[in-house]
Amino acid sequence: MGEQMAAWYKDNGEYITGGLFGLVALDVFMFLIHCLIERTTDGYNLMTLVITAGLLIVALCEKLYTEQEAH
C-alpha cells in the first residue's frame, strides 16, 4: 500500500503543492482584508496559516528532495 501511495503522490504532487500554496495565499489575503476592515489584528486566528504553511514547507522540501534524487 505504501508503494501505491508513493506512486499516487509522484503523479499528483503538483496538485497537492499548488493546493497548499492556494490555501496559504487565501489565508494571508483574508488576514489582510480583516486588518483593513477592522483596523486591528484582534479577532483573527492565524493558527490555520501556521498549520498550512508548515504543510506547504514539508511538501516543497519533499519535492526538492525527490527532484534531487532523480538527477
N, C-alpha and C positions, 0 to 999 in steps of 0.2 A: 504494500500500500504506500510506503514511503517513496518508492520509485515512481509510482503513478502521480503522487502529489508533486514530486520534483519535476516531472515532465510537464505537468499542467502549469506549474509556476514558470518554467522556462518558456512555454508558449505564450502565456498571458501576463508576464511580468511587467510589461509596459503599461498595461491597463491598470494594474494594481498601483504602480508608482504614480501614474497620472491621476488616478482617483484620490490617492493620498495628498498629492500636491493640490488638487482641486479643493479638498477639504480644508487644508491649511490656508489657502488663499481666501476661501469663503469665510473662514473664522476670523481672519485678520480684517477682511472687508467689513464684516458685521461689527467687529470691535470698533473700527474707525467710525462707522455710522453711529454706533451707540455714543461714542465720545462727542461727535458733532451735535447730535440731538440733545443729549443730556448735559453736555459740557462738563462731564466728570467721568472718571473711570469706575466710580462706585456702582455696584449693582450688576456688574458683568463678570461672569466667572470664566477665567482663562484656562481652566483645567482641561477642557476639550482641545485647546490649542497645544498644550503641553503634551498630551497623550498622542494626538495626531502627528505633531512634529516629531516626536520620538519614533513613532512607527515609520514615518517617512525617512528619517535618517537611517534606520535599520535597513529599510528596503533599498535605499540608494547605496549603502555600503555593501550589501549583498550583491547588488547589480554590478558594482565596480569590481568586486572580488571575482564574480563569475566571468566577467569580461577579461580580467587579467589572467585568469586560469585558462581561458580558451585560447589566448595568444601564447 
